[in-house]
Amino acid sequence: MMLRLAVLGFVAITLLTVFGKVLTASGGYESAQYEVVEKDGEVEIRQYPDLMLASTESNAEAQGRDGSFMRLFGYISGANESDQKIEMTTPVFMEKGDQKSNSKMGFVIPQDVATAGAPKPKRAEVSIRKREGGRFAVIRFSGRMSTDLVKNQEAKLRSWLELRGLEGEESAETAGYDPPFTPGPLRRNEVIIRLIAADTLPTSATTTESTN
């Protein structure tokens, strides 16, 4: 009996330790900076600067299980012309494809590396590209990212834009901030839509965000 309790206690402590690491893992990463121009519940209007991304084609529904995540992880782990290890950042962007291009996954290049010049990837499937800055509408939500969940949140965001008389681009992207094993209710996910004619929006920023 005592042995069973000891084993159960050890398992519980181990699980709590792992759980704690999962919850805090994303907190130490550099996060893409932006300014919050306006906030309404879970919806924000943000101003993003230009960002440099390590990018690769990806099946959006696969959530990185098609090898896209590991290609990018390989790049930041040293699979580049400088054999340079690059810090992981958040979020991981997913850009939906269209008739002319496939979906793309992107890791944000840390500011210091981008300023110095991101090293060229060794793999042809990985490229360095610029994500143009601008003004974006964003809705934040929890849960396991899925096609249905993303569609539902995108519909909410587009309804909000319509009520405000704002126009967004047809395509949307998603952003994920958490390690794979973070529980669904504690995950930070976002749907992001680039605004059209954003110069009609307020220019005063209320918040600068650089971490989770």
N, C-alpha and C positions, 0 to 999 in steps of 0.2 A: 504493500500500500504506500509506504513511504517512498519507495523507489518510483512508483507511478507518479506521485505528486511532484517529486523532484524533476522527473522528465517533463511533465506538463509545465512546471514552472520555468524550466530552461527553454522550452519551445515558446512559451508566452513572452519571455524576455527577448528572445531572438526575433520574434515577429514584431515586437514593439520597437526594437532597434532598427530593423529594416524599414518598418513603416515610417519611423521618424526621419530616416535618411531620405526616403522617397519624398516626404513632404517638404524637406528643406533643400533638396538637390537643385531645384531650379532657381532657388533664391540667391545663389552665389554667382549666377551667370550674368554677364553683361547683357543688357536688353536694349533693343532698338529704341532710340530716343524719339519723342514726339511731344508736341504741345497740345493740350486739351483746350480747344477754342470754346466749346459748348458741351454741356452734359445734361442729359435728361434720362434719369434712371440708369438702365443698362446701355443706353445709346450715348455715344460721344461723337463729336466732330473733332477730328484731329488734324494737325498740320505735321506732316512728316518731311524730314530732309531727304536728300538723295541717299540711298543706301547701296552698298556693294554686296552682292550675293554670290555665294558659290551655288551653282544651279545644275540640276539634272532633270531629264524627263522622268515623269512618274505617272503611274496610274492613281488618280485621286482616290478611288475607292479602296485601293490596297493599303492606304495609310502607311506607306513606307515598306511594306512587306514584300514589295517587288524588287528589292535590292537598291532602290533609290536612296534610302536613308544611309545605308552602309557605304554607298559610293561617296556621299558627301562626308560621312564620318571618316572615311579613309583619307579624303583630301585634307581635312583639318588635323588628322593624326600623322601627317607627314608625306602623303602621296602627292607631292608637288615638287616643282623643279628645285626648290631650296631645301627640301627635306625638313621643312619647318612645321613644328607643332603649333597649331592655332587653337586658341581657347574656344570652347563651345559657347554659343550665345542663344538668346531667345528673341523672338519666337522662331519657329520653323514655319515658313510661308508655303502655302500651296496655291498655285495659280491655275485655274481651270483652263483647259485648252479649247480650241475652236476648230473650224474646218481647215484652218491653215496651219495650226500648230498643236502639239500635244500638251498635256498638263505638265507643270514644272514644280519641283520642290526646290526651296532655297534656304540655305543657311546664311544668316547675316554675318558678314566679315567684321570683326572688331574694328573700332575706329582707328586704333593705332596701326593696325595692319593695313587697313584700307588707305590710310594717309601715306604710309611708306611704300605701298604698292603690293597688292596681293600676289603671291607667287602663282605661276602658271600650273594648272593641274597636270598630273602625269597621264591621267585617263582621258581619252577623247570624249567620253560621255559626260564629263564634268566641265563646266565653263564658268567664267567670272563675268557677271553682267551687272549693269546698274539698274536699280529700281528707282525710277524717277520719283522725286518727292512731289508733294502736293497736298491737297486737302481731301480727307476721306471721312466717310461715315462708318462707324464701327459699332457692332453690337456684341456684348460679352455674355458668355453663357457657360455653364458647366455640363458635365456628362461626357460619355464616350463619343468621340466624333464619329458620326455616321452620315450617310447620304441623306437620310430622312431628316435627321436633326439639323443638318446644315441648311437644307431646303426650307425647313420651317423657320429657322432664325433669319435666313435671307429674306423670306417673305415678310416677316415682322419688320425688318429694317427698311425694306422698300415701301411698306405701308407708312412707316414713320416719315420717310422722305417725301412721299406723296402728300401727306397731311401738311408738311412744312413748305410745300411748293418747291422742293429741291429735286434736282435731276442727277442721277448717278449713271455711270457706265453700265452697259449690259452685263459685263462679266464681273464676278466677285471673286475674291480670294479668301482663304481661311488662314488663321494663325493659331498655332498650338504652342503652349508654354511649358508643358510638363513632361517628365519622364514617363515611359510606357506604363509603369506599374502604379502610378498615382491613381487613387480611387476616383471613379467618375464624378461624384458630388464635389470633389475638391479640385477638379481640373479647371484650368482657365483656357477657354477657347474663344475665338473671335471670328466673325464674318466681317470682311472689309470691302467697302465699295468706294471707288474713286469718284469724286464729285465732278460734275460738269458745270462750267460757269461759276467756279468756286469764289470768284472775286466779289460775288454779291453777298458773301457771308461775313459775319462779324470778324474783325481782325484782332481783337484783344484776346490774349491767351490767359487762361486761369491756372494751368498746371503744367509743369515740365516733368515728364516721366522718363526714368532711366532704369528702373528696376521693377520687379513684380510687386 
